């Protein structure tokens, strides 16, 4: 079975003919599509036109959870199965969310730049960081990532609140607006859908307490980026930790990149060796299931 790994890395699996292609190499990608039976997809959007170049394509396997970069309607019309792998990157993303919170609280961007310039100590009197212990962290989402992160945060003394689409009989559950009003830090852990697009808009960002921090390791468009920039410029928000942006790769001229109270990463919260091992295990199993005619794990379409 010919598998196209749409990422710049090598991988082998017994019984599978795996070829790889960088997400930036559209010419090679187009050349490989005609013989592709299974596509292991990461982030580069997969369009109907791509699918039309792949007449043998039977399965698009998302290496991760979010399928917003796949034209699901086009896949369904062409009889192409789509599957994801919920939870396989949860540990990495939860740890990165914690990292970004601490990075913003402890003014890592500023201290890193000052240290490299030979001005690390003594610290400017205004450069005083904060601690997670004693703060209230609101988790936007109640899935596996949020659950893991909750345990990490409570272990260091933070108070955790969370919200989800369905109310829960849990003292920590809040409606979205209640959550925002209580949270010193809000961390985003929901998929991007029409319902969640710009869920954190100017009105909702204004509900956060003065000096609050926004962390996003989910999808950039869940947060209205223009509104976030305005809230940071005005001083209403104290900082942000961002692994995702509305437009990716993020433009070098994006105002967020010039703010020393914003910690940024390039959509790599999931990117660990352990995550790759879990991804490949699920992806290879689904290929074997496809060859046997068995049901596919975590099928979306």
C-alpha positions in Angstrom: 0.0 0.0 0.0 1.4 3.4 -1.0 1.4 5.9 1.8 2.3 9.5 1.4 3.6 11.1 4.5 3.1 14.8 3.9 5.9 16.0 6.2 9.6 16.3 5.8 10.8 13.2 7.7 11.4 9.6 7.0 9.5 6.7 8.5 9.2 3.0 7.7 6.5 0.4 8.6 6.4 -3.3 7.7 4.1 -3.9 4.8 3.7 -0.2 3.8 5.4 1.7 1.0 5.9 5.1 2.6 7.2 8.1 0.7 7.6 11.5 2.3 7.2 15.0 1.0 7.7 18.4 2.6 4.6 20.4 3.1 6.4 23.3 1.3 7.1 21.2 -1.8 3.8 21.5 -3.8 5.5 20.3 -7.0 6.6 17.0 -5.5 3.3 16.6 -3.7 1.4 16.9 -7.0 3.8 14.3 -8.6 3.2 11.8 -5.8 -0.6 12.1 -5.5 -1.6 9.9 -8.5 -0.1 6.7 -6.8 -1.2 7.6 -3.3 -3.6 5.3 -1.5 -3.3 6.7 2.0 -2.3 10.3 2.8 -0.8 11.0 6.2 -1.8 14.6 6.7 -0.3 17.2 9.1 -1.2 20.8 8.5 -0.9 22.0 4.8 -4.6 22.4 3.7 -5.9 19.5 1.6 -8.3 20.6 -1.1 -10.7 19.1 -3.5 -8.2 19.8 -6.3 -5.6 17.7 -4.4 -8.0 14.9 -4.1 -8.8 15.0 -7.8 -5.1 14.4 -8.5 -5.2 11.2 -6.4 -7.6 8.7 -8.1 -6.4 5.9 -5.9 -6.8 7.7 -2.6 -8.8 5.8 -0.1 -7.9 7.3 3.3 -6.8 10.7 4.6 -5.3 10.0 8.0 -4.9 13.2 10.0 -1.7 13.0 12.2 -3.4 14.8 15.1 -6.9 15.8 16.0 -8.1 18.9 14.2 -9.5 18.2 10.7 -10.2 21.9 9.8 -7.4 21.8 7.2 -9.1 19.0 5.2 -12.0 19.6 2.8 -14.3 17.0 4.5 -17.2 17.6 2.1 -14.9 16.9 -0.9 -13.6 13.8 0.7 -17.1 12.5 1.4 -18.3 13.2 -2.2 -15.3 11.2 -3.5 -15.7 8.3 -1.2 -12.5 9.0 0.6 -12.4 8.1 4.3 -11.0 10.7 6.8 -9.8 9.7 10.2 -8.0 11.5 13.0 -6.4 10.4 16.3 -7.8 12.2 19.3 -5.7 12.3 22.4 -2.4 11.2 20.9 -0.9 14.6 21.2 -2.6 15.5 24.5 0.4 15.2 26.8 2.6 17.3 24.6 0.0 20.0 24.1 -0.9 20.2 27.8 2.8 20.5 28.7 3.3 23.3 26.1 0.2 25.2 27.4 1.8 25.1 30.8 5.1 26.3 29.3 3.5 29.2 27.6 1.6 30.3 30.8 4.9 30.2 32.7 6.7 32.0 29.9 4.3 34.8 29.9 4.1 35.1 33.6 7.9 35.1 34.1 8.6 37.6 31.3 10.8 35.0 29.5 10.9 36.9 26.2 12.2 40.1 27.8 14.7 38.3 30.1 16.0 36.2 27.3 16.7 39.2 25.1 18.3 41.2 28.0 20.5 38.2 29.0 21.7 37.7 25.5 22.5 41.4 25.2 24.5 41.2 28.5 21.9 43.2 30.5 20.3 40.3 32.4 21.2 41.4 35.9 20.3 43.5 37.8 16.7 43.3 36.5 14.8 46.4 35.7 12.6 47.3 38.7 9.5 46.9 36.5 10.4 43.4 35.4 8.7 41.4 38.1 7.1 38.1 37.1 4.3 36.2 38.6 3.5 32.7 39.8 0.9 30.2 38.8 0.2 29.2 42.4 -2.8 31.2 43.7 -4.0 32.2 40.3 -7.2 31.1 38.6 -6.8 29.4 35.3 -9.8 29.0 33.0 -9.7 26.2 30.5 -11.8 26.7 27.4 -12.7 23.1 26.7 -13.2 20.0 28.7 -11.5 17.3 26.7 -8.4 15.2 27.3 -5.9 18.0 26.9 -7.8 20.2 29.3 -8.0 17.3 31.8 -4.3 16.7 31.7 -3.5 20.4 32.1 -5.9 20.7 35.0 -4.0 18.1 36.9 -0.7 19.9 36.2 -2.0 23.2 37.3 -3.6 22.0 40.5 -0.3 20.3 41.3 1.4 23.7 41.4 -1.3 25.4 43.4 -3.5 27.1 40.8 -7.2 27.1 41.0 -8.8 25.6 37.8 -12.1 26.4 36.2 -13.3 25.1 32.8 -16.1 25.3 30.4 -17.5 22.9 27.8 -20.4 22.8 25.4 -22.5 20.7 27.7 -22.8 21.8 31.4 -21.3 19.3 33.9 -22.1 18.5 37.5 -18.6 19.6 38.6 -17.9 22.5 41.0 -15.2 23.7 38.6 -17.5 24.0 35.6 -18.5 27.5 34.5 -20.4 29.0 31.6 -18.0 30.7 29.2 -18.8 34.3 30.4 -18.5 33.2 34.0 -15.2 31.5 33.3 -13.7 34.6 31.6 -14.7 36.9 34.5 -12.9 34.6 37.0 -9.8 33.8 35.1 -6.3 35.3 35.6 -5.2 33.1 32.7 -7.5 31.6 30.0 -6.2 28.7 27.9 -7.9 27.6 24.7 -8.6 23.9 24.0 -11.4 23.7 21.6 -11.5 22.7 17.9 -12.1 25.4 15.2 -15.6 25.2 13.9 -18.1 27.9 12.8 -19.4 27.9 16.3 -16.0 28.5 17.9 -14.5 30.9 15.3 -13.7 34.2 17.1 -15.2 32.7 20.3 -12.8 35.1 22.2 -13.7 38.3 20.5 -13.3 41.9 21.7 -16.4 41.7 23.9 -15.3 38.5 25.6 -11.6 39.5 26.0 -12.9 42.6 27.8 -14.5 40.3 30.4 -11.1 39.0 31.5 -9.7 40.8 34.6 -7.1 43.5 34.1 -3.7 42.0 33.4 -5.0 38.6 32.4 -3.1 36.3 30.1 -4.4 34.4 27.0 -2.9 31.1 26.0 -3.8 29.4 22.7 -2.5 26.0 21.6 -5.6 25.0 19.7 -6.4 26.9 16.6 -5.6 30.6 15.9 -9.0 31.7 14.7 -10.7 30.7 18.0 -9.3 34.0 19.2 -10.1 37.2 17.2 -6.4 38.2 16.6 -7.1 41.9 15.9 -9.1 42.1 19.1 -6.3 40.4 21.0 -3.7 42.8 19.6 -5.9 45.8 20.7 -6.4 44.3 24.2 -2.6 43.8 24.6 -1.8 47.3 23.3 -4.3 48.9 25.6 -2.8 47.2 28.6 -6.1 45.4 29.5 -4.3 42.1 28.9 -1.0 41.5 30.6 0.4 39.0 28.0 -0.2 36.0 25.8 1.3 32.7 25.0 0.5 31.6 21.4 1.4 28.5 19.4 -1.2 29.2 16.7 -2.3 32.2 14.7 -5.2 33.1 12.4 -2.8 33.0 9.4 -0.1 30.4 9.3 2.8 30.5 8.9 2.6 33.7 10.9 3.7 36.8 8.9 6.9 38.3 10.2 5.1 41.7 10.3 2.4 40.5 12.7 2.3 43.0 15.6 2.1 40.1 18.1 5.7 39.2 17.2 7.0 42.6 18.3 5.4 42.5 21.8 7.8 41.5 24.6 4.8 40.2 26.7 3.9 37.7 24.1 5.5 34.3 24.0 5.2 32.6 20.5 5.8 29.2 18.9 5.1 28.1 15.3 2.2 25.5 15.8 4.5 22.9 17.4 2.9 22.3 20.7 2.3 18.7 19.6 5.8 18.2 18.2 7.6 15.7 20.4 9.2 12.3 19.6 6.7 10.6 21.8 3.8 12.2 19.9 5.3 11.0 16.6 5.5 7.5 18.0 1.9 7.5 19.0 0.8 9.0 15.7 2.6 6.4 13.6 1.2 3.6 15.7 -2.4 4.7 15.0 -1.7 5.6 11.4 -0.1 2.2 10.6 -2.9 0.4 12.3 -5.5 2.1 10.2 -3.6 1.2 7.1 -3.7 -2.4 8.2 -7.4 -2.2 8.9 -8.0 -0.7 5.5 -6.1 -3.5 3.8 -8.1 -6.1 5.8 -11.4 -4.4 5.2 -11.9 -3.7 8.9 -13.4 -0.6 10.4 -11.1 2.4 10.6 -10.3 3.9 14.0 -11.6 7.4 14.8 -13.2 7.8 11.4 -14.5 11.3 10.8 -15.9 10.9 7.2 
